[in-house]
Every structure is written in structure tokens, then in C-alpha cells.
Amino acid sequence: MPLIRPGLMSNPSASHVEPAARVLRLKRGEDRRLAAGHLWVFSNEIDTASTPLTAFDVGAVAELRTSRDAFLGYVCVNPHALICARILSRDAAQPVDRALIERRLATALVLREKLGKAQYCRWVFGESDLLPGLVLDRYGDLVVGQIATAGMEALKHEIEAAVRSVASPRGLFWKNDSAARELEHLPQFAEAAFGDVPAEVEVVEAGLRFSAPLAAGQKTGWFYDQSANRARLARYIGSRARVLDVCSYVGAWAVAALRHGAARALCVDASEAALELARRNAERNSVALEVLHADAFDALKSLGERGERFEVVILDPPAFIKRKKDIPKGQAAYRKLNQLALGLLADEGLLVSCSCSYHLAAGELVSAIQSAARHAGHFVQILEAGGQSPDHPVHPAIPETRYLKAFFCRVTRAVG
């Protein structure tokens, strides 16, 4: 497969650019972070005097070079985005082609096979699998993908062919409805790339079977990143435990708790369709749960006013902080949610408090929990901390790949 060459823009201002525009050059001293392993190139790091970004089509491939002309890697370029390029290959002899994508997919699949969950897993986790901007999830013989960058969008057909070659699924569905695409000036859409694509995906997790919505669902349909944390829950569930699953989606936490012996589980979610699936998922796993269709904050307040108490409360909310500017408001939301949850816990109860907001550091979530506990007059002990499941590996040079936090907390009414 030949190198996928960048195109030149057809506007008159770019017509004078020679083939040397295939090189994207950094300013002096801007290569340190990239040499340390990061894959993102920011627009203010580019020497636009010698290699203008306007010379590149969206999604074009270029050679990234230092100010001293040292080769750093092949990148996909988006001249309109703050992150204007992402490294796909650091090997000068390995250009960006289908063979590279196939090798990346095969290498990623080997890891998931070693984890023992290759059939139901996050197959590709973007930068952590050296395919920045690409997510692929496996649901048996169905693959659901999301593309968040212009570079991956330009390589979409190559990716589709590579998926066929490596995994031979019956279908591939693109669920490209993420807000992240707006940052890359990409349209949102959902479509089948090939094969038979159902309305719901089937998931097997820890021996339990679930259904989740596909086109109308969240993310790719399921949250594989929480599977390891849901497995941790088993040791904390007593035979008479009452469990509250807040922002439950289709009931994965609640069903797992019931199968581990909980006496009762209540799911709270703002989506009635998700709660209907939660009921169905409980039935197919031979348990029964209750549901409450409501906003999480309103539901917790109402349950508290009614004097409800639970031995286990699980908080798995959507990201309250999506951008840095959201941090103050988001911190307050996490604090309030945890405070309301603590008011519903029986003495010696367990709080599982999660955040998928990258911009909320783990220590800040701990502070929110502690602040809420002090306000409520409770004492909290953190028993263990979880993160994203190992099929969402962390790239050590890219802190953005570590995003999920989950704290398992013992709560007593005595103030410490």
C-alpha cells in the first residue's frame, strides 16, 4: 500500500506551494514533548513561515520534522484545529497505510486476548493504541466505532478494510455523534460501514448478559471502562444490601449487585428508554430491580426527604467537566451529588463515587467526597481506588488517556 499523500488546497493562495509542503516543521524547541512520547502537535508549535498549515487539506498526511530537520514521524493534519496534527508513525520506513493500521489493530487485539475478553471489549483506545482519534468496541461479531479526528476520518475506508482483515466481523457501525468531532470541524452522523447492524448490542460481562441501545445509546452503546470496577463491587455486597444505582443507564451496576446477593436495587436515570432496558437486563439475568425516571439531583433529594436508606450508593454520572472552563461549576456538581448521596447511606454503608471527567483530578474528587462528608457530619474511609479497565490502557506520556476515577468508600455517621 503506497503512502497516503497529502493533498494541496485548491485555493489560489496555496497554488504556489511546492511538494515540500508535505513537510510540517516545528518551531525551535517545540519537539521535547513529542520526543518524550506524546502524539499531539499544537498549531502554535508549527513554524508556519516555512510550512504554512493552510497548505494542507484536512486529514492530509505529512512528515513532521524539527527545526533542525530531524524526522519525528508521519502525522495527519487538521489545519483548522488547535491540535493541528497527530503522530501515527515514528518509523520513517513505515508510512501511513493500510498495513500500518492492520498491524495496530492486530497488536491491540492481542492485548485484549491476553486479558481474556477479546469478544466483548474496547478493542482500540485511541492514542493508547497508537491510533489517535479512533475508538473501536467489540460486541461479539459486531464492531462499533467512533472517529474523533480529521485524520482518522480521512483514513476511514482504510480502517474499515483493516477491521475486515483482522477481525472479520459481521458488521461495523460508525457512531460518529460525539461532541469531540466539533473541535475538528467534523459533522456528526451514524451509519453502517458494512454488514448487518442491529438496533441493540448484546454484551457479556462477568458471565452476565445485557442489551444496550446502539444508535440511540450513549458512547458506543456500553461502558466497558467500568467493567473492572463493577467486578470490584462483589466483595462489598451483603445479602441484605439495598443498592442505589445513580445515573444507571441500562443497569449494569445494579444487575451485578443483585447477582452478587443484594436484596434490592433501585436504578435512577433521566432516560426512560435506558430504564426500560435496565428492567429487561435484570429479567434476563434472573433478578428484578426498581427504576426511578428522574434527574439525579432531584431524585437524591426526593429520596432523602422520604427517609430512604441504602447500604450501597453508586454514583456514575456523565462528565460534569468537559472543558477547563467548566472546572469550578463541575467541582460544585460533584460535591453536591456526593453530599446528597451521603445523606442516603445507612451507617457503615458503601459509597462508590466515580468521575469520567479528565479535567477533574483524582485528588479533586477525593476532596469533593471529603468536603461532602464533613458537611454531612460523616466519616469517610477510602477502601480502594479504581480506574478504567485494562482494555483502556494508559499511555504514560499522554495524561489525557487516564480519565476514569472510582473510589470505594466506607461511610460512618461518627465524625472523624
C-alpha positions in Angstrom: 0.0 0.0 0.0 1.6 3.3 -1.0 2.0 6.3 1.3 -1.2 8.2 1.6 0.0 11.6 0.3 -1.4 14.9 1.5 -3.3 16.9 -1.0 -2.9 20.6 -1.6 -5.7 23.0 -1.2 -7.1 24.3 -4.4 -7.4 27.9 -3.4 -5.2 30.4 -5.3 -3.2 31.4 -2.2 -1.9 27.8 -1.9 -1.2 27.3 -5.6 2.4 28.3 -5.3 3.2 25.6 -2.7 5.7 23.0 -3.9 5.7 19.3 -2.9 8.0 20.4 0.1 4.7 21.3 1.8 4.4 17.7 2.6 6.8 18.5 5.5 5.3 20.1 8.6 8.1 21.8 10.6 8.1 22.6 14.3 9.5 25.8 15.8 12.7 25.7 17.6 12.5 23.8 20.9 8.9 22.5 20.3 9.9 18.9 19.9 10.7 17.9 23.5 7.2 16.8 24.5 6.8 14.8 21.3 10.2 13.2 21.6 9.1 12.1 25.1 6.2 10.2 23.6 3.2 12.5 23.2 1.4 12.3 19.9 -0.3 15.7 19.7 1.0 18.7 17.8 -0.5 22.1 18.6 -0.9 24.8 16.0 1.3 27.3 17.9 4.2 24.9 17.8 4.3 24.9 14.0 6.8 27.0 12.0 4.1 28.4 9.8 6.5 30.7 8.0 8.3 27.8 6.4 5.4 25.2 6.4 2.1 27.0 6.5 -0.8 25.0 7.8 -3.0 26.5 5.1 -1.1 24.4 2.6 -2.7 21.2 3.8 -6.0 19.7 3.2 -8.0 18.5 6.2 -6.8 14.9 7.0 -3.6 15.2 4.9 -0.5 13.1 5.8 2.8 14.9 6.3 6.3 14.3 7.6 6.8 16.1 10.9 10.3 17.5 11.3 12.1 19.5 13.9 13.6 23.0 13.3 16.8 21.1 12.6 15.1 18.9 10.0 15.2 15.7 12.1 12.3 13.3 11.3 9.8 12.9 14.1 7.1 10.9 12.5 4.2 10.8 10.0 1.3 12.9 11.1 -2.3 13.5 10.0 -3.0 17.2 9.7 -6.0 19.3 10.5 -5.1 23.0 9.7 -8.4 24.2 11.4 -7.9 22.6 14.8 -6.0 23.6 17.9 -4.4 20.1 17.8 -3.3 20.5 14.2 -1.5 17.2 13.8 -1.3 13.8 15.5 1.6 11.3 15.1 0.6 8.0 13.5 4.1 6.5 12.8 7.5 7.3 14.1 9.2 5.0 11.7 10.5 6.7 8.6 10.3 3.4 6.7 6.6 2.9 7.8 4.3 5.4 6.2 0.6 5.7 7.0 -1.1 3.0 5.0 -3.4 0.1 5.5 -0.6 -2.2 6.6 0.2 0.1 9.5 -3.5 0.2 10.5 -3.8 -3.5 10.3 -0.7 -4.0 12.5 -2.0 -1.6 15.0 -5.4 -3.4 15.1 -3.8 -6.8 15.4 -1.4 -5.6 18.2 -4.4 -4.1 20.1 -6.4 -7.3 19.8 -3.5 -9.4 21.2 -3.7 -7.4 24.4 -7.4 -7.9 24.7 -7.0 -11.6 24.1 -4.4 -11.8 26.9 -6.9 -10.1 29.1 -9.4 -12.8 28.3 -12.1 -10.5 26.9 -11.4 -10.1 23.2 -15.0 -10.7 22.2 -16.5 -8.0 24.4 -14.1 -5.2 25.0 -12.7 -1.8 24.0 -10.6 -3.1 21.1 -8.9 0.2 20.2 -8.5 3.1 22.7 -7.2 5.9 20.5 -3.8 7.3 21.4 -3.1 4.4 23.8 -3.2 2.0 20.9 -1.3 4.5 18.7 -4.4 5.2 16.6 -5.2 8.8 17.8 -8.8 9.7 17.5 -10.1 6.1 16.9 -12.2 4.0 19.2 -13.4 0.5 18.3 -15.6 -1.6 20.6 -16.4 -5.3 20.0 -19.8 -6.8 20.7 -19.2 -10.4 19.7 -19.1 -10.4 15.9 -20.2 -6.7 15.7 -17.8 -3.8 15.9 -18.9 -0.3 16.8 -16.5 2.6 16.1 -16.1 6.3 16.8 -13.9 8.7 15.0 -13.0 12.0 16.7 -10.3 13.4 14.4 -10.0 14.6 10.8 -7.0 12.3 10.3 -9.0 9.2 11.2 -11.9 10.4 9.1 -9.7 10.7 6.1 -8.5 7.1 6.7 -12.0 5.7 7.4 -12.1 3.4 4.4 -8.6 2.1 5.2 -9.8 1.4 8.7 -12.9 -0.4 7.5 -10.8 -2.7 5.3 -8.3 -3.3 8.2 -11.2 -4.2 10.5 -12.5 -6.7 8.0 -9.0 -8.2 7.6 -8.1 -8.5 11.2 -11.4 -9.5 12.9 -13.8 -10.5 10.1 -16.9 -9.1 11.9 -20.4 -9.4 10.5 -20.8 -5.7 10.7 -19.2 -2.4 11.5 -21.2 0.6 12.7 -19.9 4.1 12.8 -21.4 6.0 15.8 -19.8 9.3 15.0 -22.1 11.5 17.1 -19.5 12.7 19.7 -19.2 16.3 20.5 -15.5 15.9 20.2 -15.9 16.0 16.4 -17.0 19.6 16.6 -13.5 20.6 17.7 -12.2 19.0 14.4 -15.0 20.7 12.4 -16.4 17.3 11.5 -20.1 16.6 11.1 -21.9 14.2 13.4 -23.5 11.1 11.9 -24.2 7.4 12.5 -24.1 4.8 9.7 -23.3 1.2 9.0 -20.0 0.8 7.2 -20.9 -2.8 6.2 -22.9 -5.8 7.3 -25.9 -6.4 9.5 -26.2 -3.9 12.3 -29.0 -4.4 14.9 -30.8 -1.7 16.9 -29.3 -3.1 20.2 -25.9 -4.6 21.0 -25.5 -7.7 23.1 -22.9 -7.6 25.9 -21.4 -10.4 28.0 -19.7 -9.2 31.2 -18.6 -11.4 34.1 -21.0 -14.1 33.0 -24.0 -11.7 32.8 -25.8 -10.8 29.6 -27.0 -7.4 28.8 -28.7 -5.5 25.9 -27.8 -1.8 25.2 -29.1 0.6 22.6 -26.8 1.3 19.6 -27.8 4.3 17.5 -29.8 5.8 20.4 -27.4 4.8 23.1 -24.6 6.5 24.9 -21.0 6.3 23.6 -20.8 3.1 21.6 -23.7 1.6 23.5 -21.8 0.2 26.5 -19.3 1.4 29.1 -16.5 -1.1 29.0 -14.3 1.2 31.0 -16.3 0.4 34.3 -16.2 -3.4 33.9 -13.2 -3.8 36.3 -14.9 -1.5 38.9 -18.1 -3.4 38.7 -16.2 -6.6 39.4 -14.7 -4.9 42.5 -18.2 -4.4 43.8 -18.8 -8.1 44.6 -16.8 -8.1 47.9 -18.9 -5.3 49.3 -22.4 -6.6 48.7 -24.1 -8.2 51.7 -27.1 -10.5 51.5 -29.5 -7.8 52.7 -28.0 -4.8 51.0 -30.2 -2.2 49.5 -28.4 -0.7 46.4 -29.0 2.7 44.7 -27.5 3.0 41.2 -27.5 6.7 40.2 -27.1 7.6 36.5 -27.7 3.9 35.9 -28.1 3.8 32.1 -29.1 0.2 31.4 -28.5 -1.1 34.9 -25.1 -2.8 34.7 -24.1 -1.9 38.3 -27.5 -2.7 39.7 -27.8 -6.1 38.0 -24.2 -7.0 39.0 -25.1 -6.1 42.7 -28.2 -8.2 42.6 -26.4 -11.2 41.2 -23.9 -10.8 43.9 -26.6 -11.1 46.5 -28.1 -7.7 47.1 -31.7 -7.7 48.3 -32.9 -4.7 46.4 -31.7 -2.3 43.7 -33.1 1.0 42.5 -31.9 2.5 39.3 -32.1 6.2 38.7 -31.7 7.7 35.3 -33.0 10.6 33.2 -33.7 8.3 30.2 -36.9 6.3 30.3 -35.7 4.1 27.4 -32.5 3.2 29.3 -34.5 2.3 32.4 -36.7 0.0 30.3 -33.6 -1.8 29.2 -32.4 -2.0 32.8 -35.6 -3.8 33.7 -35.1 -6.2 30.7 -31.5 -6.8 31.6 -32.5 -7.7 35.2 -35.0 -10.2 33.9 -32.6 -11.9 31.5 -30.2 -12.3 34.5 -33.0 -13.7 36.7 -33.2 -10.8 39.1 -35.6 -7.8 39.5 -35.0 -4.2 40.1 -36.9 -1.0 40.6 -36.5 2.2 38.5 -36.9 5.9 39.0 -37.1 8.1 36.0 -35.7 11.5 37.2 -32.8 13.9 37.2 -30.1 12.5 39.5 -30.0 15.6 41.8 -33.8 15.8 42.1 -34.1 12.0 42.7 -31.5 12.0 45.5 -33.1 15.0 47.2 -36.6 13.3 46.9 -35.4 10.0 48.3 -33.7 11.8 51.2 -36.9 13.6 52.1 -38.8 10.3 52.1 -36.2 8.9 54.6 -34.9 6.2 52.2 -31.7 4.5 53.2 -29.3 2.2 51.3 -26.3 0.1 52.2 -24.6 0.9 48.8 -24.9 4.0 46.7 -23.2 4.1 43.3 -22.6 7.4 41.6 -21.6 7.0 37.9 -22.5 10.4 36.4 -21.7 11.7 33.0 -18.7 14.1 32.7 -19.6 17.3 34.5 -16.3 18.9 33.3 -15.8 18.6 29.5 -13.5 21.7 29.2 -11.2 23.6 31.6 -13.7 26.5 31.8 -16.2 24.0 33.3 -14.0 23.1 36.3 -15.5 25.4 39.0 -19.1 24.5 38.1 -18.2 20.9 37.7 -16.4 20.6 41.1 -19.5 22.1 42.7 -21.7 19.5 41.0 -19.5 16.6 42.1 -19.6 18.0 45.7 -23.4 18.4 45.7 -24.0 14.9 44.2 -21.8 13.2 46.8 -23.4 15.2 49.6 -26.9 14.1 48.6 -25.7 10.5 48.2 -24.1 10.5 51.7 -27.5 11.6 53.2 -29.0 8.3 51.8 -26.4 5.9 53.2 -27.1 3.7 56.2 -24.4 3.7 58.8 -21.4 1.6 57.7 -22.6 2.0 54.1 -20.5 1.9 50.9 -20.3 4.9 48.6 -18.9 4.2 45.1 -18.1 7.6 43.7 -17.0 7.9 40.0 -15.9 10.6 37.6 -15.1 10.3 33.9 -14.0 14.0 33.7 -10.4 14.1 32.7 -10.2 17.7 33.9 -11.1 16.6 37.5 -8.0 15.1 39.0 -8.4 12.1 41.3 -7.4 14.2 44.3 -10.1 16.8 43.5 -12.7 14.0 43.5 -11.4 12.9 46.9 -11.7 16.5 48.1 -15.3 16.6 46.9 -16.1 13.4 48.8 -14.4 14.6 52.0 -16.0 18.1 51.8 -19.4 16.5 51.4 -18.7 14.1 54.3 -17.7 16.9 56.6 -20.7 18.9 55.7 -23.0 15.9 56.4 -21.2 15.1 59.6 -19.9 11.7 58.4 -16.5 10.0 58.4 -15.3 8.5 55.1 -12.6 5.9 54.6 -11.4 5.1 51.1 -11.1 1.3 50.8 -9.8 1.2 47.3 -9.5 3.2 44.2 -10.2 2.1 40.7 -9.7 3.5 37.2 -10.6 2.4 33.7 -10.5 -1.2 32.8 -7.2 -2.6 31.3 -8.8 -2.7 27.8 -8.5 1.2 28.2 -4.7 1.3 28.7 -3.0 4.5 29.7 -0.3 5.9 27.5 2.4 7.0 30.1 3.4 10.1 28.0 -0.2 11.2 27.5 -2.0 12.0 30.7 -5.2 12.7 28.7 -5.6 8.9 28.3 -6.1 8.5 32.1 -9.6 9.8 32.8 -11.8 7.5 34.9 -11.7 7.6 38.7 -13.7 5.4 41.1 -13.4 5.5 44.9 -14.9 2.8 47.1 -15.6 4.5 50.4 -16.8 3.2 53.8 -19.1 5.8 55.4 -19.9 6.0 59.1 -22.0 8.6 60.9 -19.4 9.3 63.5 -17.3 12.4 62.6 -13.6 11.6 62.3 
